[in-house]
Amino acid sequence: MVVYNLTNLHNLTTLTSVIQVTNSATNGLMVGLFMIAVWLVLLFSFLRYDFIKAIAGSSFACFFLSIFLVYLDLLNIMFLLAFLFLTAGAGLLMYLDEG
């Protein structure tokens, strides 16, 4: 088991710097898993609508959140592309389902 010594952090003045240090200590997994958790929470909260609409809504919201996090260099661009493709795929399925 790997133990991270996060008690020896200094010169951290903002929340962003704390997130950057912990994200680099976990090799980029912290913010990525946070985004997956946000996507799941949004998916379950949107399930009162159709399942495809819930996927589209949660992916759309996470796509815009991941744009901000990629700009801050906290998230890998692969998460941004995954949410983009999930949004596009769910939108295509909603379009084909209407016709």
RAZIWO-V966260 format. One record per residue. N is the residue number from 0. RES is the residue in one letter. SS is DSSP state (H for helix, E for strand, C for the rest). PSI is psi as a letter, one per 20 degrees, with the letter a starting at -180 (none if undefined). D_LAST is the distance of its C-alpha to the last C-alpha in whole Angstrom. Layout:
<<N,RES,SS,PSI,D_LAST> <N,RES,SS,PSI,D_LAST>>
This chain:
<<0,M,C,p,53> <1,V,C,p,53> <2,V,C,p,54> <3,Y,C,p,53> <4,N,C,n,56> <5,L,C,j,54> <6,T,C,i,58> <7,N,C,k,59> <8,L,C,p,57> <9,H,C,r,58> <10,N,C,k,58> <11,L,C,o,54> <12,T,C,h,54> <13,T,C,r,50> <14,L,H,h,47> <15,T,H,h,46> <16,S,H,h,49> <17,V,H,g,49> <18,I,H,h,45> <19,Q,H,g,46> <20,V,H,g,49> <21,T,H,h,48> <22,N,H,h,44> <23,S,H,h,47> <24,A,H,h,49> <25,T,C,j,46> <26,N,C,l,45> <27,G,C,j,42> <28,L,H,h,40> <29,M,H,g,41> <30,V,H,h,38> <31,G,H,g,36> <32,L,H,h,36> <33,F,H,g,36> <34,M,H,h,33> <35,I,H,h,31> <36,A,H,g,33> <37,V,H,g,31> <38,W,H,g,28> <39,L,H,g,29> <40,V,H,g,30> <41,L,H,h,27> <42,L,H,g,24> <43,F,H,h,26> <44,S,H,h,27> <45,F,C,j,23> <46,L,C,i,22> <47,R,C,i,22> <48,Y,C,a,19> <49,D,C,q,16> <50,F,H,g,17> <51,I,H,h,15> <52,K,H,h,16> <53,A,H,g,19> <54,I,H,g,19> <55,A,H,g,18> <56,G,H,g,20> <57,S,H,h,23> <58,S,H,h,23> <59,F,H,g,22> <60,A,H,g,25> <61,C,H,h,27> <62,F,H,g,26> <63,F,H,h,28> <64,L,H,h,31> <65,S,H,h,31> <66,I,H,g,32> <67,F,H,g,35> <68,L,H,h,36> <69,V,H,h,36> <70,Y,H,h,38> <71,L,C,i,40> <72,D,C,k,41> <73,L,C,i,40> <74,L,C,q,37> <75,N,C,q,36> <76,I,H,i,34> <77,M,H,h,32> <78,F,H,h,31> <79,L,H,g,29> <80,L,H,h,27> <81,A,H,g,26> <82,F,H,h,25> <83,L,H,g,23> <84,F,H,h,21> <85,L,H,g,20> <86,T,H,g,19> <87,A,H,g,17> <88,G,H,g,16> <89,A,H,h,15> <90,G,H,h,13> <91,L,H,g,11> <92,L,H,h,10> <93,M,H,h,9> <94,Y,H,g,7> <95,L,H,h,5> <96,D,H,h,6> <97,E,H,h,4> <98,G,C,none,0>>
